[in-house]
Amino acid sequence: MRAATDHSRMTVIVTDALDSSGQDRLRDAGHSIEVVPAGDRAALIDALPGASGLVVGADQTVDADVIDASDALAVIGVLGVDVTNVDVEAATDRGVLVTTAPRASVRAVAEFAVGMTFATARKIPQGHRRLRGGEWAKGPIIGHELDGKTLGVLGLDEVGQEIASRLAGLDMDVIAFDPGADDDQARRIGATLVDDLATVLETADILSVHEGRGEIPALDADDFDALAGGYLVDVTGGAAIDEPALADAVDDGVLEGAALDAFETTPLPADSPLREVENVITTPELATEARPAPTGAARRIAETVVDALAGERVPQALNTPSIPEDRYPTVEPYADLAETAGRIAVQLLAESADGITISFAGPVADEEIDIAAVAGLTGALDALGYDATDANAHAVAADAGVDVSVETASEAQDFRNLVTVTATADDESASVSGTQFADGESRIVRIADYRVEIVPYGTMMLVHNDDAPGVIGTIGTILGEHEVNIAGMFNSRETVGGDSLTVYNLDERPSDDLVSEILADDRVEDLDLVSLDL
């Protein structure tokens, strides 16, 4: 992997756009910081060789040449929400994560959506325009208070959740429609989930449109009729909107107003009917164009870089599968298990794997599991010796000729949830499964057809032997004679007196002589060593 394996101290290059709070957080994590002037490309390239992290502002161009200045670069953090200054494709090709401050873009867009909600309901831009034109339009312009009104949220993506939470705090009633959301999720943000779009349209005073967990329907003239007397706000383009019909609905007084920052065609065409209606507020995709609050954003991006350099998964990276922040805790244990199972499975094959299958069974299969699936693939490829990260794992697999598939099932045999990674090579295969128990502990619970319960760490020695008295004792004696400590052990057998699998967690990797001595026992059929400290 591009990231150094020693996470204790690395070099991070930062431009002076990162304030002292961010720099201090990186130093507190034990990393060495070198500050270069923002916008000084030559100084940046000179400073980068050997660096593992880079933090820049939106005014610093980071192209392929800058990225290539350090072959150890693992993560690029960008202050703000706009990353057009970074060649994300080049970073992805090289396995480098690109990330902004967690939720920075969500907050920025949600704040803008709240602002547009107030702007359209209180007709603020209209008053400004008329005043600029010389008219004191205090009487003709009358808006609506939001207190006690009903906000309808169409699509509960992260922005939808954020705006719902913020406006619920302003004493608005909040209802939501999203086929992919659940009641608990809506309840956490102070919203009531309804079963159909019609209920939202007929009940809401203001409709806020966002992307959803499920498919969000397009909005047309009939929908605007159902929303009669209300307002529509769309700053994310979460649903297809019939723009001419919307302009007509506002112009004819069916709707009180609309506020849009997302459009079917950008820039908004000069002949768009939306431009001609006074009570339609249009802005040129400004929702993500915001200068972040310096201290908060600096510390958040530093925290993200620290996590990435420590080998932690970054669920909101821009070039890896992402997942809403509130759902990640449910999926995270299975991402970790998938990565571990992938590492073990490929090491159990006699030949290099040419196929990897990651399977999820149980309720977890209904979650957004892409981040867990790529973790399983990354673990397998890393164990095979490929330069793979979550950012470039699929590309690396394709180049290496490794077929990748992801499977899901609604029920898991013997467990509530199960993740399984199967590695194949020609006619040979090795499968490893893991789960999270009710107490929050994660375990490897199946290797091939053997039921086990293993804490996966360090060096694992897997011994296939006859289920006969004295075998485990003999192996323990040999390990002791070679001063190799057994940290943990689990034994599983298919039938009494048949084949048995014993898994030993060892404090160090056994020598070739030790392995040969164990294999010399006629009761031992096979022995595999697996390292999880790659």
C-alpha positions, 0 to 999 in steps of 0.5 A: 500500500502507499501508506507507510506501515509504521503509523506512529510518525509520518510527514504531513505537508500542509499549506499555510491555509491550514490554521494552527488548530489543524497543525496542532492536531497533526502534531499531537498525533505524533506526525512531523509537519512542514508548512509551505506557502499556499499557491507556491507550487515549486515549494510544495513539490520540493517538500513532498518527497517521502510525505504520507499526507498533504493538506491544502486549501482550495487555492492550491492546485494538486495535479498528477505531478504534485501527487507523484512528488511523493511515492508514499502519499496516502491521503490528500485533505482539502479545506472547504467543500470544493475539490476542483483544484485536485486531480481526483482521477490521478489520485485514485489511479495512485491509490491516494484518498482525497477527502474534505472535512467530514460533513463540511459539504453537508453543512454547507449545502444544508445551511444554503438550503435553510437560507433559500427556504427563508429567502423564498418564504419571506421573499427577501430577494424580491424586496431587494430587487424592488428597492434597488429599482427605486420602489419601496414595496413594503405593502405588496411583498408579504411572505410567510413565517416558518414557525408552526409550518410544515416542512416536507423533505423529499429524500433523506440523504445527509443534506435532507437529514441536516435541513430537517434537523435544523428546521425542526429546531425552529419549531417547524413540523417535519414530514419526510418521504424516502422509500429507502429510509426507515422510521428510526432514522426519521425519528432521530432528526425530528421527522415523521416518515410517510408512506407516499409522495402524495401525503407530503405534497398535500401536507407540506407548506414547504417542500425541500428536495434532496437525494434519497436512500431509495428512488425519488420520483420526478416532479411535474405539474400534477405534483405542483397542483398537490403542493398548492399554496406552498413553496419548493426548494431544491439546491441539490438536484435530488429529483427531476423537476419539470422546470417549465411546469414549475415556472408556470405554477409559480407564475399562475399563483399555484405555488407561492414561490420556488428557490433553485440552485440545481437545474436540468441544464447548467449554466441555466439557459438564457431562455429558461422560463425560470428566469422570467418569474419574479417569485422563482429565486435562482442561484448559480450552483452556490450551495457548495461554494462556501469558505469553511469556518477556519478553526472547525474545518481545520481541525476536522480535516486534520482529524480525517488525515490522522485517521487515514494515516493510522490505517482507519477507513475514511467513509466520506472520502471522495474517491472511495465508496461513501456511506452516510455518517449515521449508517457507518457504525452499523457497517464498520464492523463488517468492513473490518471483518471483510478486510480481515477475511480477505487477508486470511482467505488468499493466504490459505490458497496454494496459488495466487488467487484469480477470483475474489467473492465478498458475500453479505448475509442477514440484515447487514446486506440491506445496508450500503455495503460498498465500503465493506465490499471494497475493504474485503477486496483491498485486504485480499489484494494487499495480502497478495502483494499488490499496491492496493487501497480502497481508492484503487482496489477495483482497478488493481484487481482488473489489471491483475486479472482478478475477477471480483464479485459481491453477493448478498442474501437476506438470511445468514445461516447460524448467525444474524449477520455474516460476511464471507470472503472466498478466494479462488485459484483454478479449481481451488477455493478458500472461504473465511466468514466473520460476524459481530456478536451481540456484545459488539465483539467481532470474530472469525466464525467459519473457515471452509466447513469448520465452525470456529470462534477466533479473534483475528490478529497477529500470526495465526497457525492453522493445523489440520490433523487427526482428531486423536488424543495427544495431538494438540499437546504435542504441538503445544510442546513443540511450540514451547520448546521453540519459545513461541507463545500461544496467545489463543487457540480454538479447535473444531472437528467435523466428526469424532475421530475424523478430521480436525482444525486447530487455530493457534494465535501466536505471538510470533511467526514460527520458524521453518524448522518448527513448522517442519517438526510439526508436519513430521507428526503423521497425525498432522495433515497440513499446516498454514501460516497466516499473517495479519500484520502485513 
